[in-house]
Amino acid sequence: MAIELKTINDVFFAVVDRQLSQVMAYREGANWKYISSQELYRRVVATARWLQLQGVKKGDRVAILSENRPEWAIADFAVLAIGAVVVPIYATLTPEHISYLLKDSGTRVIFLSTRTQLQKVRAIEAQTPLQHVVMMDEVIPPEAIWMQTITESGTEGRDAGFDATAKSLQSDDLATLVYTSGTTGNSKGAIITHGNMAANLSCSLEGFAALREGGHRLISFLPLSHITARHLDYQMFHHGVMLAYCPNVDMITALMKEIRPTIFVAVPRVYEKISTTVKMKAAEGIKKKIYDWAMRVGAKHQATILVGNTPTSLDWKLANKLLFSKVREAMGGEVQFFISGGAPLGRELAEWYASFGIRIHEGYGLTETSPVIALNNPKNHRLGTVGPLLSNVEVKIASDGEILVRGPSVFKGYWNMPTETTQAFEGEWFKTGDIGHLDGEGFLSITDRKKDLIKTSGGKFIAPQPIEGSLKVHPMVAEAAMVGEKRRFPAVMILPNFPLLEEWAKKNAVSFDGRDQLVTDPKVIELYTQIVEQVNGKLAQYEKMKKLLILPTELSIAEGTMTASMKLRRRQLEAKFRDQIEAMYAVENGAPERVAAN
């Protein structure tokens, strides 16, 4: 059953009206502290009133540059309440990129988290229209305004004027400019209205009725600058779920044991890392024998797990006691719903988790669709798909296979980019840039990004993401990127999981002084050749990877090979290693080659 929302401010008032004692949780030293509905209201009102005193009015842009913490949501709700527009900025961005976003959006006020972020902003402040800088960590003016001095000014009780202003906002009022992380070119600011977000929030969790029962907990660790994370937190607020903030993803393992979340939402990269950790711990001796046996047992019971049931056979119960339950306990032991989004999960990874008794509900969406288009749920779940469409979203498949979307959650266009806005639509339909298909029962499947499809010189099209996903299931592979556009055959660049590879090298008498030397060793090349050949064995002839480049350096946001949302930037990666790719294809036969460090 859909919920009725007109604006994001409706979510805020739903939280306030519930009168909960623990809306938010955050760690201060070794202790957890909590913020109630009343305290959240008081801090939001105080922040909104301060913004108004600085002359911020409806339609003005206010940026938030911060890791996940309560102040992020407080600033967000305050800005939205007065009709201003939130510009979220990734905490990982460089000063130059931050400058571009502030200038393009015309931002006058920025809330930032730490002195590190303050230094980045001060370095480029003169190039921007910024007038006020508010810092969440303690700071002494005139360096910046300490946010606590703003929120402390709030008074008890309801503020009728604030409430009236916040409730006067309409669905078509602009709520946020969400800049895409940009796998190519400059970031584009997606214009998202209150109505866009509200329409999506109204339907995205229709199949998760148990969330309304209360008592649920979620760790907010996906960057709130990403629309998926922000949408998720709005949903949790609206459903009365307690949010525990995690400012650093490296803390997530410890926090899962402390908070014991009942809902776990992550991107595939996080699920991959958990899988790799389990495989690493079970790599040798009796642990490996138990792991291999348990995985065979789990594989036989995947169908039962995927329909939402718990296997009852004696062998599964034993495998569960020896292995599966321990993995689930490491994730808090109380998770009822596992959800994945932001990138393709991969069928093999989903099956691996199903063997452990974990059914991951994979979904699909884009910044421009606010964001959810489809999502598997407890009532309607199909492995290998991203689920059924939301009830207020329409999809049609273009003649070339591209997914086109129409509905109230589709954005209004790109900020200051009329040409790009026009190009993004085909009539009323938004062009997602993804290739996919709908089955007869309405489940949506994604093949790949349209621009990422590889067309060989023989005219064959290859979807690289599923193949790369199969490679990344192996714990030795951190990242994989296929190449082969207009080539006779495809090849692959592989970034090793270096901590694991270095451990393997020591055990296999491979001496090395550094990673550049490590990836040149014949034993290492043979190791990765075998991994590629295992995947090749499942592929059509034209999809088989015939060359291999082993990368000796990590991918990074700073070098431009990863986006701020940790997605691979294929074109930049190919450009960085263009000479090595050309040399590889110049050699028709022979052993796989590796890439030398630049």
Secondary structure, DSSP 8 states (H G I E B T S, - for coil): -----SSHHHHHHHHHHHT-S-SEEEEETTEEEEE-HHHHHHHHHHHHHHHHHTT--TT-EEEEE--SSHHHHHHHHHHHHTT-EEEEE-TT--HHHHHHHHHHHT--EEEE-SHHHHHHHHHHGGGS---EEEESS---TTS-EEHHHHHTT--SS--HHHHHHHHT--TTSEEEEEE---SSSS--EEEEEHHHHHHHHHHTTTT-GGGGGS--EEEE-S-TTSHHHHHHHHHHHHTT-EEEE-S-GGGHHHHHHHH--SEEEE-HHHHHHHHHHHHHHTSSHHHHHHHHHHHHHHHHTHHHHHTT-----HHHHHHIIIIIHHHHHHTTS---EEEE-SS---HHHHHHHHHTT--EEEEEE-GGGSSEEEE--SSS--TTS--BB-TT-EEEE-TTSEEEEESTTS---BTT-HHHHHHTEETTEEEEEEEEEE-TTSBEEEEEEGGG-EE-TTS-EE-HHHHHHHHHTSTTEEEEEEE-TTSSS-EEEEEE-HHHHHHHHHHTT---SSHHHHTTSHHHHHHHHHHHHHHHTTS-GGG---EEEE--S---TTTTSB-TTS-B-HHHHHHHTHHHHHHHHH--SSS-------
